[in-house]
Amino acid sequence: MKYINADAILPEELLKEIQRHIPGGLVYIPKPKDAHKKWGENSGSRIVVNKRNEHIRRLFAAGVSMDELTEKFFLSIDSIKKIVYSKR
């Protein structure tokens, strides 16, 4: 993250108000809450993983063993357990 001099970007009135509260200090301005996206939301990876996990749950409910699921999806037994026993 790069620092930007506030007097170069903020209106004078706003700058004076900020200086009243924090004279000469550094201020971090976070992004809006709705600007942050979770892992995989931009690329679509989250959707792919959710569909795969739902498929694994359906197969397990249909009687496919965890060992078979580990081989079919190339996941560890612990990963399969987390998927099938998670609340969804």
C-alpha positions, -999 to 999 in steps of 0.1 A, spaced: 0 0 0 13 34 -10 9 65 12 -7 95 -4 -5 130 9 -40 140 21 -37 176 9 -32 163 -26 -66 145 -27 -89 157 0 -110 189 0 -96 216 22 -126 216 46 -123 178 51 -85 180 56 -89 207 83 -115 186 101 -92 155 101 -63 176 113 -84 187 142 -87 151 153 -53 137 143 -28 165 137 2 151 118 -9 115 124 -13 86 100 -48 75 91 -58 42 75 -89 44 53 -103 8 48 -123 -3 18 -160 -4 22 -173 -36 36 -190 -46 4 -158 -42 -16 -142 -72 0 -149 -105 -17 -143 -140 -3 -118 -165 -18 -128 -176 -52 -157 -152 -58 -139 -133 -86 -126 -163 -105 -156 -186 -100 -135 -211 -81 -158 -210 -51 -188 -221 -73 -168 -250 -87 -157 -262 -52 -192 -259 -38 -206 -280 -67 -179 -306 -62 -186 -308 -25 -223 -311 -31 -216 -339 -55 -194 -357 -29 -222 -354 -3 -248 -369 -27 -225 -398 -36 -218 -404 1 -255 -404 9 -260 -429 -20 -236 -453 -3 -203 -446 -19 -175 -452 6 -151 -426 18 -122 -446 3 -138 -445 -31 -145 -408 -28 -108 -401 -19 -97 -420 -51 -123 -404 -73 -117 -368 -62 -80 -370 -53 -87 -357 -17 -75 -370 16 -98 -390 39 -98 -360 63 -110 -336 35 -137 -360 25 -148 -363 62 -150 -325 65 -171 -323 34 -196 -350 41 -200 -342 78 -202 -304 74 -236 -287 79 -249 -275 46 
